[in-house]
Amino acid sequence: MERLGRVARSKASLPAVRVVGFTVPRQQQSTSAQQHARVQQAIARNGRGVAAGAAAAPSGPAAATAADGSIEAGPTFDLACPICQTTHLKLQQVNGSPSGDLRCPRCARRFAANPTFADLTLTSGVEASAYKQRLWGGTTTFQSPLVSFVYERGWRQGFAWAGFPGADKEFDLAMDYLQPAYGEVLVDMSCGSGLFTRRFLKSNRFQGVIAADFSESMLGQARQFIDEDRSIDQSRCLLLRADVGRLPFATGSVAAIHAGAAIHCWPNPQAALAEISRVLRPGGVFVASTFMNFTAPLGQLVGNDDLVAPLSQLEPSPRMYKWWSEPELRDLCAQVGLVDWRRSRSNRFIMFAVSKPGEE
Ligand SMILES: C[S@@+](CC[C@H](N)C(=O)[O-])C[C@H]1O[C@@H](n2cnc3c(N)ncnc32)[C@H](O)[C@@H]1O
């Protein structure tokens, strides 16, 4: 069974790098103004970007070279067609942009990429479509460029009201749960502006990080923050547009998935958890944080969530999100075969971890 990012990653192995189809080179030494313009362009393109293998992409030797002549390529990220979930699509981050072959012959589809992210949502690379999927508010809110801009500049810090301990502490907690995946590729699902993606990359604990989100503007913001942080090895990070309800990974191929403050936004958490369970390798880990409902602090105090559960009827359900009880989250995971429930909670904050059973 192939695992994400198991392929060569060091510069020493670069002569073997084969990049087929397309590459979208980015200048290594561009100014932050140029970077900003590029991000804005990518956002404006609304995620349609450059189709893999299209005329916009140069053919021939695909990987661009840095000023010193070396190729800045990271690990190979092993993805799959989001339709058949079978055809492997292998991508590398070459000189800061996704590079590889995004064609699925089985589904007669060619997916798109732009300098910011590869797009493996179902509509990727489709020029126009009469059919428009109706999206849930927890998804559309974060497609706003304004929300994406303010997210890490105040919005996220506001989660403190519910007991979220803050990005650094949440990162430390998550890293503890993620230990079984150290040295492998981590998927930061619904990464938003990448506040944890950057911390995961800088920890140097993972071979690579796939930062995935449905929102083009969040991915644009994540790219900008990564670009601005010169201490980050960009070649180890792939930004990916993906729907958590239809993951572009092969079955049993992912070592770990982290989803910070996101499950309450997902349109169909049950389907998403089933997808997560499908793609995790045996022994793989899922770590997530979210908001609990207003009875949670009382439940914790009396040591029994079930006892206080009837009180949760008094809290109006939010229109776009779902607040959780611990038993609900536990059941949701158990239903899709994820085991070994661990959690850490305080006030209305919870971070939990579950694992895919190992092979018999
Ligand atoms: C509150 S933000 C969390 C961002 C970050 N992980 C954090 O810890 O702050 C929720 C994220 O979920 C994403 N999201 C919503 N629906 C999604 C879907 N169907 N597939 C993937 N991501 C989705 C949004 O775009 C948004 O970036």
The ligand as an SDF file (V2000), in Angstrom:
LIG
                    3D

 27 29  0  0  0  0  0  0  0  0999 V2000
  -13.0200   28.1500   11.0260 C   0  0  0  0  0  0  0  0  0  0  0  0
  -11.9940   27.7520    9.6640 S   0  0  0  0  0  0  0  0  0  0  0  0
  -10.6550   26.8130   10.4090 C   0  0  0  0  0  0  0  0  0  0  0  0
   -9.3020   27.2110    9.8760 C   0  0  0  0  0  0  0  0  0  0  0  0
   -8.1020   26.6420   10.6370 C   0  0  0  0  0  0  0  0  0  0  0  0
   -7.9740   25.2260   10.4680 N   0  0  0  0  0  0  0  0  0  0  0  0
   -8.1310   26.9710   12.1090 C   0  0  0  0  0  0  0  0  0  0  0  0
   -7.8280   26.0980   12.9400 O   0  0  0  0  0  0  0  0  0  0  0  0
   -8.3990   28.1210   12.4480 O   0  0  0  0  0  0  0  0  0  0  0  0
  -12.9410   26.4860    8.8560 C   0  0  0  0  0  0  0  0  0  0  0  0
  -12.4020   26.1280    7.4910 C   0  0  0  0  0  0  0  0  0  0  0  0
  -13.1840   25.0420    6.9800 O   0  0  0  0  0  0  0  0  0  0  0  0
  -13.2320   25.1860    5.5750 C   0  0  0  0  0  0  0  0  0  0  0  0
  -14.3090   24.3840    4.9840 N   0  0  0  0  0  0  0  0  0  0  0  0
  -15.6440   24.6030    5.0660 C   0  0  0  0  0  0  0  0  0  0  0  0
  -16.3010   23.6930    4.3240 N   0  0  0  0  0  0  0  0  0  0  0  0
  -15.3690   22.8690    3.7750 C   0  0  0  0  0  0  0  0  0  0  0  0
  -15.4280   21.7400    2.9050 C   0  0  0  0  0  0  0  0  0  0  0  0
  -16.6080   21.2740    2.4520 N   0  0  0  0  0  0  0  0  0  0  0  0
  -14.2770   21.1420    2.5380 N   0  0  0  0  0  0  0  0  0  0  0  0
  -13.0880   21.6110    2.9890 C   0  0  0  0  0  0  0  0  0  0  0  0
  -12.9630   22.6710    3.8100 N   0  0  0  0  0  0  0  0  0  0  0  0
  -14.0980   23.3130    4.2000 C   0  0  0  0  0  0  0  0  0  0  0  0
  -13.4130   26.6810    5.3800 C   0  0  0  0  0  0  0  0  0  0  0  0
  -13.0760   27.1070    4.0860 O   0  0  0  0  0  0  0  0  0  0  0  0
  -12.5080   27.2520    6.4660 C   0  0  0  0  0  0  0  0  0  0  0  0
  -11.2440   27.5790    5.9800 O   0  0  0  0  0  0  0  0  0  0  0  0
  1  2  1  0
  2  3  1  0
  2 10  1  0
  3  4  1  0
  4  5  1  0
  5  6  1  0
  5  7  1  0
  7  8  2  0
  7  9  1  0
 10 11  1  0
 11 12  1  0
 11 26  1  0
 12 13  1  0
 13 14  1  0
 13 24  1  0
 14 15  1  0
 14 23  1  0
 15 16  2  0
 16 17  1  0
 17 18  1  0
 17 23  2  0
 18 19  1  0
 18 20  2  0
 20 21  1  0
 21 22  2  0
 22 23  1  0
 24 25  1  0
 24 26  1  0
 26 27  1  0
M  CHG  2   2   1   9  -1
M  END
$$$$
